[in-house]
Amino acid sequence: MNKLALVVLLAGCSALSGCSSIKPWVQPYERQNLADPIMSANRHGIAASHAAHVYEAREAARGAEGTGGGGCGCN
């Protein structure tokens, strides 16, 4: 009976620990560092924008890339 009580106690403690408040890893005043251009995945923003525009013009049916223009190549 002692083992069963210990298992129930441990399960209850682990269940209640999941209800604690979650603190954000990044504070609101630190979020400006994440928006720094050095943190972008692409090294050259203009080249990446042009490549996205060309891809969007070729794949007109896909969409949702955020670039201007349509499948005909016009802006």
All heavy atoms as a GROMACS GRO file, in nm:
protein
  533
    1MET      N    1   0.082  -0.120   0.000
    1MET     CA    2   0.000   0.000   0.000
    1MET      C    3   0.087   0.126   0.000
    1MET      O    4   0.047   0.227  -0.055
    1MET     CB    5  -0.093  -0.003   0.122
    1MET     CG    6  -0.196   0.103   0.122
    1MET     SD    7  -0.313   0.072  -0.011
    1MET     CE    8  -0.427   0.200   0.016
    2ASN      N    9   0.204   0.118   0.061
    2ASN     CA   10   0.292   0.234   0.067
    2ASN      C   11   0.343   0.272  -0.071
    2ASN      O   12   0.358   0.390  -0.101
    2ASN     CB   13   0.410   0.207   0.161
    2ASN     CG   14   0.366   0.208   0.306
    2ASN    OD1   15   0.263   0.265   0.338
    2ASN    ND2   16   0.443   0.143   0.391
    3LYS      N   17   0.371   0.172  -0.156
    3LYS     CA   18   0.419   0.201  -0.290
    3LYS      C   19   0.310   0.269  -0.372
    3LYS      O   20   0.337   0.360  -0.449
    3LYS     CB   21   0.465   0.073  -0.359
    3LYS     CG   22   0.595   0.019  -0.306
    3LYS     CD   23   0.639  -0.101  -0.386
    3LYS     CE   24   0.769  -0.155  -0.330
    3LYS     NZ   25   0.818  -0.269  -0.407
    4LEU      N   26   0.187   0.223  -0.355
    4LEU     CA   27   0.075   0.283  -0.428
    4LEU      C   28   0.054   0.428  -0.385
    4LEU      O   29   0.032   0.516  -0.469
    4LEU     CB   30  -0.053   0.202  -0.407
    4LEU     CG   31  -0.177   0.255  -0.477
    4LEU    CD1   32  -0.157   0.252  -0.628
    4LEU    CD2   33  -0.298   0.174  -0.438
    5ALA      N   34   0.064   0.454  -0.257
    5ALA     CA   35   0.049   0.590  -0.206
    5ALA      C   36   0.162   0.680  -0.258
    5ALA      O   37   0.140   0.796  -0.294
    5ALA     CB   38   0.046   0.590  -0.054
    6LEU      N   39   0.283   0.627  -0.265
    6LEU     CA   40   0.396   0.704  -0.316
    6LEU      C   41   0.378   0.736  -0.464
    6LEU      O   42   0.405   0.848  -0.507
    6LEU     CB   43   0.526   0.627  -0.292
    6LEU     CG   44   0.654   0.696  -0.336
    6LEU    CD1   45   0.673   0.826  -0.258
    6LEU    CD2   46   0.773   0.605  -0.319
    7VAL      N   47   0.331   0.638  -0.541
    7VAL     CA   48   0.308   0.661  -0.684
    7VAL      C   49   0.200   0.766  -0.705
    7VAL      O   50   0.214   0.856  -0.788
    7VAL     CB   51   0.274   0.528  -0.755
    7VAL    CG1   52   0.223   0.552  -0.896
    7VAL    CG2   53   0.392   0.435  -0.756
    8VAL      N   54   0.093   0.758  -0.628
    8VAL     CA   55  -0.016   0.856  -0.638
    8VAL      C   56   0.033   0.994  -0.597
    8VAL      O   57   0.001   1.095  -0.661
    8VAL     CB   58  -0.137   0.811  -0.553
    8VAL    CG1   59  -0.241   0.922  -0.543
    8VAL    CG2   60  -0.199   0.686  -0.612
    9LEU      N   61   0.114   1.001  -0.494
    9LEU     CA   62   0.168   1.130  -0.449
    9LEU      C   63   0.260   1.191  -0.554
    9LEU      O   64   0.250   1.310  -0.585
    9LEU     CB   65   0.244   1.112  -0.317
    9LEU     CG   66   0.308   1.238  -0.260
    9LEU    CD1   67   0.199   1.335  -0.217
    9LEU    CD2   68   0.400   1.204  -0.146
   10LEU      N   69   0.348   1.111  -0.613
   10LEU     CA   70   0.438   1.160  -0.717
   10LEU      C   71   0.361   1.203  -0.842
   10LEU      O   72   0.392   1.304  -0.905
   10LEU     CB   73   0.543   1.055  -0.751
   10LEU     CG   74   0.650   1.031  -0.646
   10LEU    CD1   75   0.742   0.918  -0.688
   10LEU    CD2   76   0.728   1.158  -0.620
   11ALA      N   77   0.259   1.126  -0.879
   11ALA     CA   78   0.178   1.162  -0.996
   11ALA      C   79   0.102   1.292  -0.970
   11ALA      O   80   0.090   1.378  -1.059
   11ALA     CB   81   0.081   1.049  -1.030
   12GLY      N   82   0.052   1.309  -0.850
   12GLY     CA   83  -0.019   1.432  -0.815
   12GLY      C   84   0.074   1.553  -0.815
   12GLY      O   85   0.037   1.660  -0.863
   13CYS      N   86   0.193   1.535  -0.761
   13CYS     CA   87   0.289   1.647  -0.760
   13CYS      C   88   0.331   1.685  -0.901
   13CYS      O   89   0.344   1.803  -0.933
   13CYS     CB   90   0.411   1.611  -0.677
   13CYS     SG   91   0.378   1.606  -0.500
   14SER      N   92   0.354   1.585  -0.986
   14SER     CA   93   0.395   1.618  -1.123
   14SER      C   94   0.280   1.680  -1.201
   14SER      O   95   0.302   1.768  -1.285
   14SER     CB   96   0.447   1.493  -1.194
   14SER     OG   97   0.342   1.398  -1.209
   15ALA      N   98   0.157   1.640  -1.173
   15ALA     CA   99   0.042   1.701  -1.240
   15ALA      C  100   0.022   1.846  -1.196
   15ALA      O  101  -0.010   1.933  -1.278
   15ALA     CB  102  -0.085   1.620  -1.213
   16LEU      N  103   0.042   1.873  -1.069
   16LEU     CA  104   0.024   2.009  -1.019
   16LEU      C  105   0.139   2.101  -1.060
   16LEU      O  106   0.120   2.222  -1.072
   16LEU     CB  107   0.011   2.008  -0.866
   16LEU     CG  108  -0.120   1.951  -0.813
   16LEU    CD1  109  -0.118   1.947  -0.661
   16LEU    CD2  110  -0.238   2.032  -0.863
   17SER      N  111   0.257   2.046  -1.085
   17SER     CA  112   0.368   2.131  -1.126
   17SER      C  113   0.348   2.182  -1.268
   17SER      O  114   0.406   2.283  -1.306
   17SER     CB  115   0.500   2.055  -1.116
   17SER     OG  116   0.504   1.951  -1.211
   18GLY      N  117   0.268   2.115  -1.347
   18GLY     CA  118   0.238   2.162  -1.482
   18GLY      C  119   0.146   2.283  -1.483
   18GLY      O  120   0.131   2.349  -1.586
   19CYS      N  121   0.084   2.314  -1.372
   19CYS     CA  122  -0.008   2.427  -1.364
   19CYS      C  123   0.061   2.555  -1.318
   19CYS      O  124  -0.006   2.655  -1.294
   19CYS     CB  125  -0.122   2.394  -1.268
   19CYS     SG  126  -0.221   2.254  -1.320
   20SER      N  127   0.191   2.554  -1.304
   20SER     CA  128   0.260   2.675  -1.259
   20SER      C  129   0.261   2.779  -1.370
   20SER      O  130   0.242   2.748  -1.487
   20SER     CB  131   0.403   2.641  -1.217
   20SER     OG  132   0.475   2.596  -1.329
   21SER      N  133   0.284   2.903  -1.333
   21SER     CA  134   0.284   3.010  -1.432
   21SER      C  135   0.408   2.999  -1.520
   21SER      O  136   0.516   2.966  -1.474
   21SER     CB  137   0.280   3.146  -1.363
   21SER     OG  138   0.398   3.162  -1.286
   22ILE      N  139   0.389   3.029  -1.648
   22ILE     CA  140   0.497   3.020  -1.745
   22ILE      C  141   0.550   3.161  -1.770
   22ILE      O  142   0.475   3.251  -1.807
   22ILE     CB  143   0.448   2.958  -1.876
   22ILE    CG1  144   0.399   2.816  -1.850
   22ILE    CG2  145   0.558   2.959  -1.980
   22ILE    CD1  146   0.334   2.752  -1.969
   23LYS      N  147   0.679   3.179  -1.750
   23LYS     CA  148   0.741   3.308  -1.776
   23LYS      C  149   0.799   3.307  -1.916
   23LYS      O  150   0.858   3.207  -1.959
   23LYS     CB  151   0.852   3.335  -1.675
   23LYS     CG  152   0.801   3.351  -1.534
   23LYS     CD  153   0.914   3.380  -1.440
   23LYS     CE  154   0.863   3.394  -1.298
   23LYS     NZ  155   0.969   3.419  -1.203
   24PRO      N  156   0.784   3.415  -1.991
   24PRO     CA  157   0.843   3.416  -2.126
   24PRO      C  158   0.994   3.418  -2.119
   24PRO      O  159   1.053   3.477  -2.029
   24PRO     CB  160   0.788   3.545  -2.186
   24PRO     CG  161   0.752   3.631  -2.071
   24PRO     CD  162   0.712   3.537  -1.959
   25TRP      N  163   1.058   3.351  -2.216
   25TRP     CA  164   1.203   3.347  -2.219
   25TRP      C  165   1.260   3.480  -2.262
   25TRP      O  166   1.366   3.520  -2.218
   25TRP     CB  167   1.250   3.240  -2.314
   25TRP     CG  168   1.218   3.102  -2.268
   25TRP    CD1  169   1.186   3.064  -2.141
   25TRP    CD2  170   1.215   2.985  -2.346
   25TRP    NE1  171   1.163   2.930  -2.136
   25TRP    CE2  172   1.180   2.879  -2.261
   25TRP    CE3  173   1.238   2.958  -2.478
   25TRP    CZ2  174   1.169   2.749  -2.307
   25TRP    CZ3  175   1.226   2.828  -2.523
   25TRP    CH2  176   1.193   2.726  -2.438
   26VAL      N  177   1.188   3.550  -2.347
   26VAL     CA  178   1.234   3.679  -2.396
   26VAL      C  179   1.147   3.787  -2.333
   26VAL      O  180   1.026   3.787  -2.348
   26VAL     CB  181   1.224   3.686  -2.550
   26VAL    CG1  182   1.272   3.821  -2.599
   26VAL    CG2  183   1.303   3.574  -2.614
   27GLN      N  184   1.210   3.876  -2.263
   27GLN     CA  185   1.137   3.985  -2.200
   27GLN      C  186   1.095   4.087  -2.305
   27GLN      O  187   1.158   4.097  -2.411
   27GLN     CB  188   1.226   4.052  -2.094
   27GLN     CG  189   1.268   3.959  -1.982
   27GLN     CD  190   1.150   3.906  -1.904
   27GLN    OE1  191   1.051   3.974  -1.883
   27GLN    NE2  192   1.160   3.781  -1.861
   28PRO      N  193   0.988   4.164  -2.280
   28PRO     CA  194   0.941   4.260  -2.380
   28PRO      C  195   1.047   4.362  -2.422
   28PRO      O  196   1.052   4.402  -2.538
   28PRO     CB  197   0.824   4.329  -2.310
   28PRO     CG  198   0.775   4.231  -2.212
   28PRO     CD  199   0.897   4.155  -2.167
   29TYR      N  200   1.135   4.400  -2.332
   29TYR     CA  201   1.236   4.498  -2.366
   29TYR      C  202   1.354   4.435  -2.442
   29TYR      O  203   1.438   4.505  -2.493
   29TYR     CB  204   1.288   4.571  -2.242
   29TYR     CG  205   1.340   4.480  -2.134
   29TYR    CD1  206   1.471   4.436  -2.134
   29TYR    CD2  207   1.257   4.439  -2.030
   29TYR    CE1  208   1.519   4.353  -2.036
   29TYR    CE2  209   1.303   4.355  -1.932
   29TYR     CZ  210   1.435   4.312  -1.935
   29TYR     OH  211   1.480   4.229  -1.837
   30GLU      N  212   1.359   4.301  -2.451
   30GLU     CA  213   1.464   4.233  -2.524
   30GLU      C  214   1.423   4.194  -2.666
   30GLU      O  215   1.505   4.148  -2.744
   30GLU     CB  216   1.507   4.107  -2.450
   30GLU     CG  217   1.571   4.132  -2.317
   30GLU     CD  218   1.600   4.004  -2.241
   30GLU    OE1  219   1.526   3.905  -2.260
   30GLU    OE2  220   1.695   4.005  -2.164
   31ARG      N  221   1.296   4.211  -2.701
   31ARG     CA  222   1.247   4.167  -2.831
   31ARG      C  223   1.302   4.250  -2.946
   31ARG      O  224   1.302   4.205  -3.059
   31ARG     CB  225   1.095   4.170  -2.832
   31ARG     CG  226   1.041   4.065  -2.738
   31ARG     CD  227   0.894   4.056  -2.738
   31ARG     NE  228   0.855   3.958  -2.638
   31ARG     CZ  229   0.734   3.941  -2.596
   31ARG    NH1  230   0.637   4.013  -2.647
   31ARG    NH2  231   0.707   3.851  -2.505
   32GLN      N  232   1.351   4.368  -2.917
   32GLN     CA  233   1.411   4.449  -3.023
   32GLN      C  234   1.537   4.382  -3.077
   32GLN      O  235   1.574   4.399  -3.192
   32GLN     CB  236   1.444   4.588  -2.972
   32GLN     CG  237   1.551   4.590  -2.865
   32GLN     CD  238   1.571   4.727  -2.808
   32GLN    OE1  239   1.505   4.821  -2.848
   32GLN    NE2  240   1.662   4.740  -2.714
   33ASN      N  241   1.603   4.301  -2.995
   33ASN     CA  242   1.724   4.232  -3.041
   33ASN      C  243   1.691   4.122  -3.141
   33ASN      O  244   1.773   4.090  -3.227
   33ASN     CB  245   1.799   4.173  -2.922
   33ASN     CG  246   1.846   4.280  -2.826
   33ASN    OD1  247   1.869   4.394  -2.865
   33ASN    ND2  248   1.857   4.245  -2.700
   34LEU      N  249   1.573   4.061  -3.129
   34LEU     CA  250   1.534   3.958  -3.223
   34LEU      C  251   1.497   4.015  -3.359
   34LEU      O  252   1.502   3.945  -3.460
   34LEU     CB  253   1.418   3.877  -3.167
   34LEU     CG  254   1.448   3.798  -3.041
   34LEU    CD1  255   1.324   3.730  -2.991
   34LEU    CD2  256   1.558   3.698  -3.067
   35ALA      N  257   1.459   4.141  -3.365
   35ALA     CA  258   1.422   4.206  -3.490
   35ALA      C  259   1.543   4.266  -3.560
   35ALA      O  260   1.528   4.329  -3.664
   35ALA     CB  261   1.317   4.314  -3.465
   36ASP      N  262   1.660   4.246  -3.506
   36ASP     CA  263   1.783   4.299  -3.566
   36ASP      C  264   1.808   4.230  -3.701
   36ASP      O  265   1.789   4.109  -3.713
   36ASP     CB  266   1.899   4.272  -3.471
   36ASP     CG  267   2.023   4.351  -3.505
   36ASP    OD1  268   2.018   4.428  -3.603
   36ASP    OD2  269   2.123   4.337  -3.434
   37PRO      N  270   1.848   4.304  -3.804
   37PRO     CA  271   1.872   4.242  -3.934
   37PRO      C  272   1.978   4.133  -3.932
   37PRO      O  273   1.977   4.044  -4.016
   37PRO     CB  274   1.918   4.359  -4.022
   37PRO     CG  275   1.865   4.481  -3.956
   37PRO     CD  276   1.860   4.450  -3.810
   38ILE      N  277   2.067   4.137  -3.836
   38ILE     CA  278   2.171   4.034  -3.828
   38ILE      C  279   2.109   3.898  -3.794
   38ILE      O  280   2.169   3.794  -3.820
   38ILE     CB  281   2.280   4.074  -3.726
   38ILE    CG1  282   2.408   3.996  -3.748
   38ILE    CG2  283   2.232   4.052  -3.586
   38ILE    CD1  284   2.488   4.042  -3.863
   39MET      N  285   1.988   3.898  -3.739
   39MET     CA  286   1.922   3.774  -3.701
   39MET      C  287   1.842   3.711  -3.815
   39MET      O  288   1.785   3.605  -3.797
   39MET     CB  289   1.827   3.800  -3.583
   39MET     CG  290   1.895   3.847  -3.458
   39MET     SD  291   1.997   3.722  -3.383
   39MET     CE  292   1.872   3.617  -3.314
   40SER      N  293   1.838   3.775  -3.931
   40SER     CA  294   1.760   3.720  -4.042
   40SER      C  295   1.829   3.597  -4.100
   40SER      O  296   1.951   3.583  -4.091
   40SER     CB  297   1.739   3.825  -4.151
   40SER     OG  298   1.861   3.856  -4.213
   41ALA      N  299   1.752   3.510  -4.162
   41ALA     CA  300   1.806   3.387  -4.218
   41ALA      C  301   1.885   3.414  -4.345
   41ALA      O  302   1.976   3.339  -4.379
   41ALA     CB  303   1.693   3.289  -4.245
   42ASN      N  304   1.849   3.519  -4.418
   42ASN     CA  305   1.917   3.552  -4.543
   42ASN      C  306   2.024   3.657  -4.518
   42ASN      O  307   2.005   3.750  -4.442
   42ASN     CB  308   1.817   3.605  -4.645
   42ASN     CG  309   1.711   3.503  -4.677
   42ASN    OD1  310   1.739   3.385  -4.682
   42ASN    ND2  311   1.589   3.547  -4.696
   43ARG      N  312   2.134   3.642  -4.587
   43ARG     CA  313   2.242   3.738  -4.568
   43ARG      C  314   2.216   3.867  -4.643
   43ARG      O  315   2.254   3.974  -4.598
   43ARG     CB  316   2.373   3.677  -4.616
   43ARG     CG  317   2.411   3.554  -4.537
   43ARG     CD  318   2.542   3.504  -4.582
   43ARG     NE  319   2.639   3.554  -4.486
   43ARG     CZ  320   2.767   3.528  -4.490
   43ARG    NH1  321   2.815   3.454  -4.586
   43ARG    NH2  322   2.848   3.576  -4.400
   44HIS      N  323   2.153   3.859  -4.761
   44HIS     CA  324   2.129   3.976  -4.842
   44HIS      C  325   1.978   3.992  -4.861
   44HIS      O  326   1.916   3.914  -4.932
   44HIS     CB  327   2.198   3.964  -4.978
   44HIS     CG  328   2.346   3.941  -4.965
   44HIS    ND1  329   2.432   4.041  -4.926
   44HIS    CD2  330   2.421   3.831  -4.981
   44HIS    CE1  331   2.555   3.993  -4.922
   44HIS    NE2  332   2.551   3.865  -4.954
   45GLY      N  333   1.922   4.092  -4.797
   45GLY     CA  334   1.777   4.111  -4.800
   45GLY      C  335   1.723   4.144  -4.938
   45GLY      O  336   1.618   4.094  -4.978
   46ILE      N  337   1.794   4.228  -5.014
   46ILE     CA  338   1.746   4.267  -5.146
   46ILE      C  339   1.750   4.148  -5.240
   46ILE      O  340   1.656   4.124  -5.318
   46ILE     CB  341   1.829   4.384  -5.202
   46ILE    CG1  342   1.808   4.507  -5.112
   46ILE    CG2  343   1.792   4.415  -5.346
   46ILE    CD1  344   1.896   4.624  -5.147
   47ALA      N  345   1.855   4.068  -5.236
   47ALA     CA  346   1.866   3.950  -5.321
   47ALA      C  347   1.758   3.848  -5.285
   47ALA      O  348   1.699   3.785  -5.374
   47ALA     CB  349   2.003   3.888  -5.310
   48ALA      N  350   1.731   3.832  -5.157
   48ALA     CA  351   1.627   3.738  -5.115
   48ALA      C  352   1.490   3.787  -5.159
   48ALA      O  353   1.405   3.707  -5.199
   48ALA     CB  354   1.632   3.720  -4.964
   49SER      N  355   1.467   3.917  -5.153
   49SER     CA  356   1.340   3.973  -5.198
   49SER      C  357   1.322   3.952  -5.347
   49SER      O  358   1.212   3.919  -5.393
   49SER     CB  359   1.333   4.122  -5.162
   49SER     OG  360   1.218   4.179  -5.216
   50HIS      N  361   1.428   3.971  -5.424
   50HIS     CA  362   1.420   3.950  -5.569
   50HIS      C  363   1.396   3.803  -5.600
   50HIS      O  364   1.313   3.770  -5.688
   50HIS     CB  365   1.549   3.997  -5.637
   50HIS     CG  366   1.551   3.970  -5.784
   50HIS    ND1  367   1.469   4.036  -5.872
   50HIS    CD2  368   1.623   3.882  -5.857
   50HIS    CE1  369   1.491   3.991  -5.994
   50HIS    NE2  370   1.584   3.897  -5.986
   51ALA      N  371   1.464   3.713  -5.532
   51ALA     CA  372   1.444   3.570  -5.554
   51ALA      C  373   1.301   3.529  -5.519
   51ALA      O  374   1.239   3.448  -5.589
   51ALA     CB  375   1.544   3.489  -5.474
   52ALA      N  376   1.246   3.585  -5.414
   52ALA     CA  377   1.108   3.556  -5.376
   52ALA      C  378   1.011   3.609  -5.481
   52ALA      O  379   0.911   3.544  -5.512
   52ALA     CB  380   1.076   3.615  -5.239
   53HIS      N  381   1.040   3.725  -5.538
   53HIS     CA  382   0.955   3.782  -5.641
   53HIS      C  383   0.958   3.696  -5.767
   53HIS      O  384   0.855   3.670  -5.828
   53HIS     CB  385   0.998   3.924  -5.673
   53HIS     CG  386   0.920   3.985  -5.786
   53HIS    ND1  387   0.789   4.023  -5.771
   53HIS    CD2  388   0.954   4.012  -5.914
   53HIS    CE1  389   0.745   4.071  -5.886
   53HIS    NE2  390   0.844   4.066  -5.975
   54VAL      N  391   1.075   3.652  -5.807
   54VAL     CA  392   1.087   3.566  -5.925
   54VAL      C  393   1.016   3.433  -5.902
   54VAL      O  394   0.944   3.383  -5.988
   54VAL     CB  395   1.236   3.544  -5.962
   54VAL    CG1  396   1.253   3.438  -6.068
   54VAL    CG2  397   1.297   3.675  -6.008
   55TYR      N  398   1.032   3.377  -5.785
   55TYR     CA  399   0.964   3.252  -5.752
   55TYR      C  400   0.813   3.270  -5.754
   55TYR      O  401   0.740   3.185  -5.803
   55TYR     CB  402   1.011   3.203  -5.615
   55TYR     CG  403   0.946   3.073  -5.574
   55TYR    CD1  404   0.987   2.954  -5.631
   55TYR    CD2  405   0.846   3.070  -5.478
   55TYR    CE1  406   0.929   2.835  -5.594
   55TYR    CE2  407   0.788   2.952  -5.441
   55TYR     CZ  408   0.829   2.834  -5.499
   55TYR     OH  409   0.771   2.716  -5.463
   56GLU      N  410   0.766   3.382  -5.702
   56GLU     CA  411   0.623   3.411  -5.700
   56GLU      C  412   0.569   3.427  -5.842
   56GLU      O  413   0.458   3.385  -5.873
   56GLU     CB  414   0.598   3.538  -5.620
   56GLU     CG  415   0.454   3.581  -5.612
   56GLU     CD  416   0.373   3.497  -5.516
   56GLU    OE1  417   0.431   3.437  -5.426
   56GLU    OE2  418   0.250   3.491  -5.533
   57ALA      N  419   0.649   3.488  -5.930
   57ALA     CA  420   0.604   3.506  -6.068
   57ALA      C  421   0.596   3.372  -6.141
   57ALA      O  422   0.508   3.351  -6.224
   57ALA     CB  423   0.700   3.600  -6.142
   58ARG      N  424   0.687   3.281  -6.111
   58ARG     CA  425   0.683   3.149  -6.176
   58ARG      C  426   0.574   3.062  -6.119
   58ARG      O  427   0.506   2.989  -6.191
   58ARG     CB  428   0.817   3.078  -6.159
   58ARG     CG  429   0.926   3.136  -6.241
   58ARG     CD  430   1.048   3.051  -6.233
   58ARG     NE  431   1.078   3.022  -6.092
   58ARG     CZ  432   1.177   2.946  -6.051
   58ARG    NH1  433   1.256   2.891  -6.139
   58ARG    NH2  434   1.198   2.926  -5.924
   59GLU      N  435   0.555   3.065  -5.989
   59GLU     CA  436   0.456   2.980  -5.922
   59GLU      C  437   0.334   3.064  -5.887
   59GLU      O  438   0.303   3.086  -5.772
   59GLU     CB  439   0.516   2.919  -5.796
   59GLU     CG  440   0.640   2.838  -5.819
   59GLU     CD  441   0.610   2.705  -5.886
   59GLU    OE1  442   0.498   2.653  -5.869
   59GLU    OE2  443   0.699   2.655  -5.956
   60ALA      N  444   0.261   3.108  -5.988
   60ALA     CA  445   0.149   3.201  -5.966
   60ALA      C  446   0.035   3.137  -5.888
   60ALA      O  447  -0.038   3.206  -5.817
   60ALA     CB  448   0.097   3.252  -6.100
   61ALA      N  449   0.019   3.009  -5.896
   61ALA     CA  450  -0.092   2.944  -5.828
   61ALA      C  451  -0.066   2.927  -5.679
   61ALA      O  452  -0.159   2.907  -5.602
   61ALA     CB  453  -0.118   2.807  -5.889
   62ARG      N  454   0.057   2.937  -5.637
   62ARG     CA  455   0.091   2.911  -5.498
   62ARG      C  456   0.055   3.030  -5.408
   62ARG      O  457  -0.027   3.017  -5.320
   62ARG     CB  458   0.239   2.878  -5.486
   62ARG     CG  459   0.277   2.834  -5.348
   62ARG     CD  460   0.413   2.767  -5.351
   62ARG     NE  461   0.448   2.720  -5.220
   62ARG     CZ  462   0.521   2.789  -5.134
   62ARG    NH1  463   0.566   2.906  -5.168
   62ARG    NH2  464   0.548   2.741  -5.016
   63GLY      N  465   0.117   3.141  -5.426
   63GLY     CA  466   0.085   3.262  -5.351
   63GLY      C  467   0.129   3.260  -5.207
   63GLY      O  468   0.199   3.171  -5.162
   64ALA      N  469   0.088   3.362  -5.132
   64ALA     CA  470   0.112   3.380  -4.989
   64ALA      C  471   0.259   3.392  -4.955
   64ALA      O  472   0.302   3.356  -4.848
   64ALA     CB  473   0.048   3.267  -4.909
   65GLU      N  474   0.340   3.445  -5.044
   65GLU     CA  475   0.481   3.468  -5.016
   65GLU      C  476   0.506   3.611  -4.971
   65GLU      O  477   0.614   3.644  -4.926
   65GLU     CB  478   0.567   3.437  -5.139
   65GLU     CG  479   0.570   3.291  -5.175
   65GLU     CD  480   0.643   3.206  -5.073
   65GLU    OE1  481   0.740   3.254  -5.014
   65GLU    OE2  482   0.603   3.091  -5.054
   66GLY      N  483   0.410   3.700  -4.993
   66GLY     CA  484   0.424   3.836  -4.949
   66GLY      C  485   0.491   3.928  -5.048
   66GLY      O  486   0.524   4.041  -5.017
   67THR      N  487   0.513   3.883  -5.170
   67THR     CA  488   0.574   3.968  -5.271
   67THR      C  489   0.468   4.018  -5.367
   67THR      O  490   0.363   3.958  -5.382
   67THR     CB  491   0.680   3.889  -5.353
   67THR    OG1  492   0.617   3.777  -5.414
   67THR    CG2  493   0.793   3.844  -5.264
   68GLY      N  494   0.497   4.130  -5.431
   68GLY     CA  495   0.402   4.187  -5.524
   68GLY      C  496   0.409   4.124  -5.662
   68GLY      O  497   0.503   4.055  -5.695
   69GLY      N  498   0.308   4.150  -5.741
   69GLY     CA  499   0.308   4.098  -5.878
   69GLY      C  500   0.225   3.973  -5.892
   69GLY      O  501   0.190   3.907  -5.794
   70GLY      N  502   0.197   3.939  -6.014
   70GLY     CA  503   0.117   3.820  -6.041
   70GLY      C  504   0.193   3.721  -6.126
   70GLY      O  505   0.313   3.733  -6.149
   71GLY      N  506   0.124   3.621  -6.177
   71GLY     CA  507   0.185   3.517  -6.257
   71GLY      C  508   0.228   3.567  -6.394
   71GLY      O  509   0.313   3.506  -6.460
   72CYS      N  510   0.174   3.678  -6.440
   72CYS     CA  511   0.209   3.730  -6.572
   72CYS      C  512   0.341   3.807  -6.569
   72CYS      O  513   0.394   3.840  -6.673
   72CYS     CB  514   0.097   3.820  -6.624
   72CYS     SG  515   0.071   3.966  -6.521
   73GLY      N  516   0.395   3.837  -6.452
   73GLY     CA  517   0.520   3.908  -6.442
   73GLY      C  518   0.502   4.057  -6.424
   73GLY      O  519   0.599   4.132  -6.412
   74CYS      N  520   0.380   4.105  -6.422
   74CYS     CA  521   0.356   4.249  -6.403
   74CYS      C  522   0.344   4.282  -6.255
   74CYS      O  523   0.312   4.197  -6.175
   74CYS     CB  524   0.230   4.292  -6.479
   74CYS     SG  525   0.082   4.203  -6.429
   75ASN      N  526   0.368   4.406  -6.222
   75ASN     CA  527   0.356   4.447  -6.083
   75ASN      C  528   0.222   4.511  -6.064
   75ASN      O  529   0.193   4.611  -6.031
   75ASN     CB  530   0.470   4.541  -6.043
   75ASN     CG  531   0.598   4.460  -6.030
   75ASN    OD1  532   0.594   4.344  -5.995
   75ASN    ND2  533   0.709   4.525  -6.056
   0.00000   0.00000   0.00000
